[in-house]
Amino acid sequence: MSTWMNARYAKLRCTSPSTFLRGASSADELFATAALLGIAALAVVDRNGVAGIVRAHEAAKVTGVRLIVGCRLDLADGTSLLVYPTDRPAYSRLCRLLSVGKKRGGKAKCILDWADVVD
């Protein structure tokens, strides 16, 4: 067996059903499968939101698989970036950024530009 197969692995881009029409597996399913496969951590990165984090947190507690909180930001220019807040102040900044984009975008939309991310 090669060395990389023995290394601990973290999946850094899982989408929950909170990202409508993109994420199919529930947090329970994602984290249970990760535990069965020996995956050490999963990052839940829903599109322009953090709605799936609460269920992911609950599933992580049950399975022992580490949750990495994240978000996929789809910007108005077509750029996508994955962001991972590392502490409460960073999570607060992310939530404020998402609020700006959702206020600007209206119902079920989020409009963000690079300038918003930089701020």
JOJOFEN-V770048 format. One record per pair of residues at least 12 apart in sequence whose C-alpha atoms are under 6 Angstrom apart, sorted by the first residue. I is the first residue (numbers start at 1). GAP is how many residues later the second one is. D is the distance in Angstrom with one decimal. If there is no record, write none. Layout:
# JOJOFEN-V770048
I_GAP_D ; I_GAP_D
This chain:
# JOJOFEN-V770048
9_30_5.3 ; 9_31_5.7 ; 10_29_5.9 ; 10_30_5.5 ; 10_31_4.6 ; 10_32_5.7 ; 11_31_4.9 ; 12_30_5.8 ; 12_31_4.6 ; 13_30_5.6 ; 13_32_5.9 ; 14_29_5.9 ; 14_30_4.9 ; 14_31_5.9 ; 15_29_5.7 ; 15_30_5.6 ; 15_31_5.1 ; 16_36_5.8 ; 18_33_5.9 ; 18_34_5.3 ; 19_27_5.5 ; 19_28_5.8 ; 27_29_5.0 ; 28_31_5.2 ; 40_25_5.5 ; 41_24_5.2 ; 41_25_4.4 ; 41_26_5.8 ; 42_25_5.3 ; 42_26_5.9 ; 43_24_5.9 ; 43_25_4.3 ; 43_26_5.7 ; 44_25_5.8 ; 44_26_5.7 ; 45_25_4.6 ; 45_26_4.0 ; 45_27_5.3 ; 46_25_5.3 ; 46_26_5.7 ; 47_25_4.8 ; 48_24_5.8 ; 48_25_5.0 ; 69_15_6.0 ; 70_13_5.5 ; 70_14_4.3 ; 71_12_5.4 ; 75_37_5.1 ; 75_38_5.4 ; 76_35_5.9 ; 76_36_5.7 ; 76_37_5.7
